[in-house]
């Protein structure tokens, strides 16, 4: 089972997102702050980190930059899921090292498709692990 860390301070949103992802057989851990995310990642790395920009203890951009600066986390796929959706916001997210950026409100079909695409990549090489149907590439 692939492990996903969801960094989202809105408990209603995080509960619903977690539920949907668990139905897709992801193991989901939720962190409500950047500090909780740091602690969770120090205990056990995630296969993917989904980050909200507006966290109570700072901007998710800083967390993403920090992840990219740490060798153990530098290749972990990061997706922003946030209400910050101006072109400058999106540019900042990618400049910080995000692999994907999805603005709220969002389609769960698109969200799941993007997560599955990110999870198919080998974090060490950027290569895809398998084709969408599960066959080796």
Secondary structure by P-SEA (a helix, b strand, c coil): cbbbbbbcccaaaaaaaaaaaaaaccbbbbbccaaaaaaaaaaccccbbbbbcccccccaaaaaaaaaacccccccbbbbbcccccaaaaaaaaaacccccccccccaaaaaaaaaaaaaccccccccccccccccc
